Amino acid sequence: MEKVKIIIATENHFRYAKEICEVISDSAKVRGTGIAKRTPEYIQTKMQNRNAVIAISGNQFAGFCYIEIWGHEKYVAHSGLIVHPNFRNQGLAKKIKEFTFNYSLKKYPMAKVFGITTGLAVMKINSDLGYKPVTFSELTDDPKFWAGCKTCTNYDILTSKKHKMCLCTGMLYDPLKEVKKKEKWYDKKVLKRLKNIKQTMLASNKQLLLWKK
């Protein structure tokens, strides 16, 4: 197997867009989590604008992530982080995330970097990069961002909570805040327990909404 290279995606990588979307969708189904769907055309737009990162091994797509800009470049988010099944369990997701993170800081130096995720592995990676867990009120209020959640299976929970809470955890990195000491807040057991509590509570709320319908 050839060495994996992580690079900025361009028009030369348009041919991988459909496969990237399929791998993202399949991964969400296996995990049983909600996810905002993206089209190959949308992925290609990110590549064209140089707001995507791709991992390549020879001619095979190995991993991917893209950047979204919100609030007139006040916020950026990393979305669609995925590793092809043939390249998992090799630490590639962390390398792609770190590459995307550093690239976005250079391209958008004044922007706060945020994300929402249900994945414990992604939370761990974000924590290592300096993200902190925050409430949704500290994230962008750009309606276009939240509109992207409409294709997620948990969207009715998000709307019932008026965009203040969902199964996802919000995380934020503010480059303008000088951090004297990097705090290690991440505890996998505690976070998993809190996630289970949130899922149970919101799942009950979802059943109530369905019953009312």
N, C-alpha and C positions, 0 to 999 in steps of 0.2 A: 504494500500500500504506500502510495506517495505521501510525502510530508504535507500536512494541512497548512495552507496559507490563509491568513486573515487579512482582507483588503477592503478598500472602499468599493462598493458595488457601482457599476456603470451600465450603460446600454448594452455592453457586451454580455451582461448576465441576465438579460430579459428572458432567455430561454429557460431559466430556472424558476421563474415566478410561479407557474402553475404548481410545480412540485413542492415549492415552499409552502404554498397555501394548503396543499393536501396534507403535508406533514404536520403543520400547525393544528389543523382540524382533527387529524387522527390522534395526535397526542392528547388533545383536550378530551376526546371521547374515552381514551384509556384511563385518564386520571379521573374522569367523571366530574370535571369542572366546567363552569361556564366560560365562554370566551367570545370576544367580539370578532366576528368574521371579517376577513379582508379578501378582496378579489385580486387576481393576477394583475389586472390593470392598475390597481392601487399600489401594489408592490413595485411595479415597473416605474410608476411616477416617482417613488422614493429613490429608486436607482438612478433615474434620470436627473434628479435634483441633488444627487450626491448626499442623500440623507439615509443611506443604508450601508450595512456592513455584511459581507459574505465570507464564509470560510469555504475554501475550495481544496480538494485533493485530486490532482490531475484534472479530469473533466467532470468530476462528481461534486455536487453540492453537499457540503458537510454541516453547515450551520448558517444562521442568519439572524439579523436584528436590524431594526430601523428606528429612525428618529422622527418624532413628531414635534411641531412647534406650535405653541399656544400663547394667547394674550400678547400678540405683537412682540414675540421673542422674549417675553418675561419668564416663560416656562418652556422646558423641553422634556419630552418623555421618551423612554426607550421601550419599544413594543415589538411583539412578534419574535421574541428570543426563542430560538428553536435549534435543536441539534438533530441531525438525521440519525435514525436508529442504528446505522452502521458505525457511527462515531461516538456513541454515548459511553459514559463511564470512563472518560479519558480526561476530564477536566476542561473540555472544550467550551462548554457554556460559560464558565467563568472567564476564560480568555476572550471570548467574543464580547461579553458584557464589559470587561475592562477596556477593551479596544474601543468599543462604542462610547463608553463613558468619557475616556480621555479625548476622543475625537470631538465629541459634542462640546466639551469644555473649551476646546480650542476654537471651534466654529461659532459657538454662542457663549462667550466668556461671562456675560452678565446674566445669563439665564439660570433660574433655579431648576434643578433636575428632579423629576418626580416620577413615581410609578404606582400602579395599583396591581396587586397580584394575590392569588390564592396559594401560590407555590412556596413551600418552605425553603426549597433549594434557592429560589430566586431571592427570597428574603435574606438568606444567609449571605449570598453574594453582594446584595445591596448594602448590608450591614458592614461588610468588610471594606466597601468603598467609601463608607462614611455617611450613608443614608440614615435617617432617623424615622421611626414610625410616627405618623401624624394623623390628625383627623382630616376628613375630606374637606373641611372648611379652609384648610391651609393650602389646598391644591388649587389649580386653576379653576376659575368660574366660567371659562369659555364654554358656552352651550354646545359647540361643535365637538368638544372632547367627550362630553357626557352622551351626546347623540350617538357616538361610536359604540356605546354599550347596548344599543337597542337590539342587536342580534345576539346578545348574551342571554342565556336561559334564566339568569337571575335579575334581569332588568326590572321586572315588576317589584322585586324587593327594593331595589335602588330607588325607584320612583315613589314607592310607599313611604320610604324614609326621607323623601325630599332631597335626595342626593347627599345625605349626611352620613349614610352607613350602608354597607352591603357585605357580602361574603369576602370581598377583597380587603386587603390591608393597604392603606396609603403610606407611602414612604417618600421622604424628601431630602435632597442634598442642596444646601445653600452655599455657593462658592464665596459669597460676600461676607459670610460669618467666619471669623478667624477661630479655628478650633485649636486650642492650646494642647489639648490631650485627647486623643481618640478614645472614646468610651466604647467598651464592648458591652452593648446591651443585649445582644442576641443570646438567647437560651432556647435551644430547640425544644426541650420538653415543656417549658413554660409556654412558649409560643404555640406549640401544637395543642396544648390544653385550652388556651384562650381561643384558638381557632375553632376547636370543637364546640366550645360553649357558644360562640357566635353563630356557628352553623346550625346548632340545635335551636337557638332562639329565633333566628331568622327563618329557618325552615318551618317552624310552628306558625310564624307570622304569615308565611307564604300560603300554608294550608288554610289559614283563616281567610285570606284574601280570595282564594279559590272558592271557599264555602260561601262567602258573601255574594260571589258572582252567580 
